[in-house]
Amino acid sequence: MEAQELITRTADFVREKFLHEGSGHDWEHIRRVWQTSRGLATRVPGADPLVTELGALLHDVADWKFHGGDEEAGPREARRWLLSLGTQEEVIQRVETIIREISFKGLGVPTPMSTPEGEVVQDADRLDAIGAIGVARAFAYGGHKGRPLHDPSVPPVQHDSFESYKKNTGPTINHFYEKLLHLRDRLHTPAAREIADERQQFMQAFLAQFLREWEGEDVR
């Protein structure tokens, strides 16, 4: 199968699977990561376009957050799909590697990517977790999980293991301090870091305004 047909069929498969997903990990999120990855990859030497696009399209195909914490659910589903299209084993393995390595695993847990394609897709995924859309997605996921917006009595946790991070059930605002505000400094590519600067400022301004309104300071 030609590369473009493989990408097109994979995009159609993922679109159908996630079109009405409501936690912020929907088709539109995946589409943005896909499009951003395509742009970033042109600036990263050695990033294979086919592996990059397939990795972006399939990075959330079976996220551990929705599969009982199973970290191999994603690679298994990606392999099943790509095998059904007759994809070369080398390409499948490289896509599996992206899916295994991409997730944030806790503030105290390094998450290096072992391939240039992985760096591109991880950067694109993390860009979609910050800024205005990142704020919206955080609250969509919090609502999906039934978490409160904010609870000043529950402090953020700097998780030092993936298992600890997986078990986190804190308020949505804590997620900014436990993850989102730290993503800019963990980006790999200069282009992604440039994009992240403005989004970082937006998140910081949002949090300042949110906390003022939470305490009623803006109406005193």
Buried (B, 14 or more C-beta within 10 A) or exposed (E): EEBEEBBEBBBEBBBEBBEEBEBBBBBBBBBBBBEBBBEBBEEBEEBBBBBBBBBBBBBBBBBBBBBEEEBBBBBBBBBEBBEEEEBEEEBBEBBBBBBBBBBBBBBEBEBEBEBBBBBBBBBBBBBBBBBEBBBEBBBBBBBBEEBEEBEEEEEBBEBEEBEBBBEBEBBBBBBBBBBBBBBBEBBBBEBBBEBBEEBBEBBEEBBEEBEEEEEEEEEE
